Amino acid sequence: MPPVVPRLRLLGFLLLLSPLTTWAEEDGSEVVLRLARPPPENRQEQDRDWLARGARKLFSQELTYVWPGTEGDIVLALPPQQPRITSTSPQEVHVRIPGGMVARVGDVTSRCPPTGAWSGPSGGGLRVHGCMDPKALAKVLARFLAQTAFVAASGPTLIQSVDLRVLGTRLVLTLSTNGSGAASGVRIQGTPRFELQGDALVFTVPDAEVFDSRGQHFVALEQKLQKPLWKMDPELDQVARKAASFFQTQFGPAPSRVEVKPHQDLRLDVADDRIHFSFSLDTTFIYEAPTP
């Protein structure tokens, strides 16, 4: 598995990335609050009301959270919501909220998220929409490509640095190498794609134009950029553990356990000098029954 940047582990959500085309028709987010054990018949309504009150309190607060160990590179925010609560079981309630969480990665502004970005999957889940400074993604790609050897027109060379910029809806990736002449710099311009192939995430630029400083084509480098970045299973485990830990420590009343499972619905768009992403998490807060 290639090295990744621990300070930016939220990027592991890119594991299920596919090109952004259209959003699902249903808006908003849904989470579940559940009792650890079914309540006795004489307490079903009382305990369900207790869950509903907890849900209203849970989503009426405003939260801003700096992800530990990122030195401000990853910030999560949840604005106050007006939850709609339904129940089909004495053991749990379903909470529908019109919005969701905002994730900001790197040096981003209030333009994240864009207006109308809260469309969510019909299957439910807590919707997360965020934006990423291209420099944050460049850090990860730089670690992946650093010291990568390939054969340039003038012979073997190594990639030394990576610069990633957004031009309209396109990425411009500039790689600097340790060579000279034809190998002194490489420019790749194209539309980014992160594709799940088997159990690995593969970064590709399918319409890329790759040239050296003399305008000669680097076929070998294009092949390097289509190698796997991450394995799926360990990254998804990391995402679920960190998300569950966040919910466990930030929400009150504190649940006894939080179960988190990522949906396979991650989307990417490139606009406004930012990389926008959206995904959802099946999230269940599990509580012990209140003391009678």
N, C-alpha and C positions, 0 to 999 in steps of 0.2 A: 504494500500500500504506500503510495507516495506521501511525502510529508505534507502536513497541513498546518495552518496557523492556529494554535490553540486559542488565541485571544478572539478569534472570529468564528467560533464553532457554530454560530447561528447559520453560517453558510452551508452547514450540512443539510439544511432543508432543501437545497438545490438538488438533492438526490433524486427527486421524482419530477424534475423539471421538464416541461414541454413548452413549445412556443405558444404564446398567448394569442388566442383567436377571439373567442367570445366568452362572456361570463354566463354563469348559470342564471336562470330566470328568478330564482328565489333569493330575496335579500335577507341580510342579517345573519345572526348566529344562534346556536342553540347549545346549551349545556344541560347536564343532568345532575340533580342532587338526590342521593339515595341513602337510605338507612342501611347499616351493615346487616341487620337482620329484620325480617318482617315483624311489625309490631303486633301485639295481641289485639284481638278484635275490638276490645273495649277502648283501645287507645289509637286506633287507625286514623280517625279524623283529627284528633289532637296532634299526633306526631306529624301528620302530613301538613297541617297548618304551621307547625314549628319549622318544617323544611321551607315552606313558602315564605315565612317571615325572614328566615335566614337568607333566602335567595334575594329578596328585596334589599336587605341590608348589604349583601355581598356586592351587588352591582350598582348601588347608589353612591359608592365612594369613588373618588378619583385617585388613580394610582399612576405613579411614574417610577420606573424601576431601572436602575443601571445594572446591567448584567455583570455579575462578579467576575473580576479578573480581566475585564475588557478596557478598563481605564476610560470609560465613557464612549467606547466605540460602538457599543450596542445598548440602545435605550428602548424599553418597552413602556407603553402608555395605554391606559384604559380609562376613557372618559366616563362620567356618570351616565347610566343607562336607565331607561324606563322598561323594566322587564315585564313580559307577559307570561304568566305561569299557568300551566295546564298539568293535569295528572290523570293517568289511566291505571294507576296502581297505588295501593295504600303505602307502599314502601318507597316511592320516588316521585319527584316532580320534574317536569321539563320546563326549562326557562328559555324563552325566546327574547333576544335583545336585538334592537334595530342595527346596532353597530358591532364593533368588535375591538380587537387590540391593534395597536399601531406599533410597528417595529422600525426603528431607524438605525441603520448600520453605517458608520463612518460619519463624515461631516456633511449632514443633510439639513435642509431647511424646512420651514413650515409648509412647503409645497407638497410634502408627503403626509398622508396619501392624497392622490388626486380626487377631485369631486366625483361621486358616483362609483367609487371603487368597492363598495361593500357588498356586492353580489356574492352570494354564497352557494354552496352545493345543496341540492335538494335533499341529500341524505343527512343534513345537519352538520353540527360541529361548530366550534368556536372559530370564527373567521379572523385571520391575522392578515393585515395588509401592511406592507412596508416599502421602504425605498432604501437604496444602497448607493453610497458614493462609489463611482467606478474605481477609485483608488483602493477601496476596501477589498473589492474582488481582485484587483491587481496584486494585492499582497499575497493572496492565496495562489494565484497563477504564477507569481514570481517564485514562490517556494517550490511549486511543482516543476517549473521549467528551469530553475537555477541550476547551473552547472550541468545542464543537459547537453550532451555532445551530439552534433549532427554534422553531416558533410556538406560544406558550402562549396561554391564554385572554386574557391582558392584552397580548399582542403578542410580538415577537421577544425571545428571551432566550438566554443561554449557560449551559452546564453548567460549574460551577466545581470541584466535588469529588464524589468517589464513596465511599460506605461500603458494605461488603458484610459481612453477618453470616449465620450459620446458625441457623435455628430448627427443631430436629428434622431433618427431611429436606427442608427448604425454605430457599431463599435469600431474604433481605430486602436489597434494594438501595435505598439512599437517596441521591438526587442533590440537591446544593445548587446553586442557580443564582444569577446576579447580579441577578435581578429583584426585585421587591417585590410584596406582595400575593399574588395567585394564583400568581405565578412565583417566590415566595421559597423553595419547596422542593417536591420531588416524591418520592413513595414508590412503589416498584414491588415487589410481592411475588408470587412464583411459583416454579415448578420450573425450574431452568436446563437448557438444552439447547445443545450445541455440535454443529452439523450440518454435514457436508461437502456442499456444493452446487456441483457442477462441480469447479473447481480452487480453491475458496475455503472457508474455515471461517466459518460464520455463527453468531453468538451470538443465541439467541432465548429468550424467556420466553413460551411459547405460552399458558400459563394465567394470564398476568400480569393483575393489577389495578393500573392506573396512575391516580393521582389527584393533584391539586394540593392546597394547604392548605385549599381551600374545597370539596373533594370533587368537583371537575370532572374529567372524563376527558381525558387527553392522548393522542389518537390519533397525532399527529405524532411524539411521542417513542417510542411503540412501534415505529413504522416505523424510526426511527434505530437502535434496538437490534437490528434484524434485518438490518443491513448487514454486509458481510464484515469480518472481523477480520484474517485473514491469507491469503496465497496459499500453496498447498500446497507446490509444488516447492522454493522457496528455504528454507522452514522445514525440510523433510525433509533437505535437503542439510546444513543447519546442524546438525541433530540427529546425523546420521551422522558428520560430521566431528568433532564434539566428543566423541561416544562413542568413536570409534576412537582419538582422541588420549588419552582417559582410559585406555583399556585398554593402549595402547602404553607409557605412562609409569608405570603403577601396578603392572603384573604382572611377575613375574620367574619364569623367565627371559624376557627381553623378546623378543617376536616381531619378525620383520623387517617385518611388515605386519599390519594388522587390518582386516578387512572387516566393515562393519556395515550392516544393512538393516532398517529398522523394519517390523514386522508391522502390518497394518491391523486391529488388535484392541484398541485403546485403549478403556478403560471408565472411567466416572466414577460415584461414589456420594457422597452427602452424608450424613454421620452424625457424631455425637460432636463437634460443633462444628468439624469438619474436612471438607475436600474430599478424598476418597480417589480415587486413580487407579491404574490398572494397565495395563501394556503389555509387549510383548516385542520383543526385538531379535535378528534372525538375526546371530550373531556367530561369525566364523571367525578364529582365530589362525594365521598363516602363518609357518613357521619355515624357515630354511635347515638343511639336513641337518648333523648333527654331524660334526666332523672324525674320520675313521677313526683 
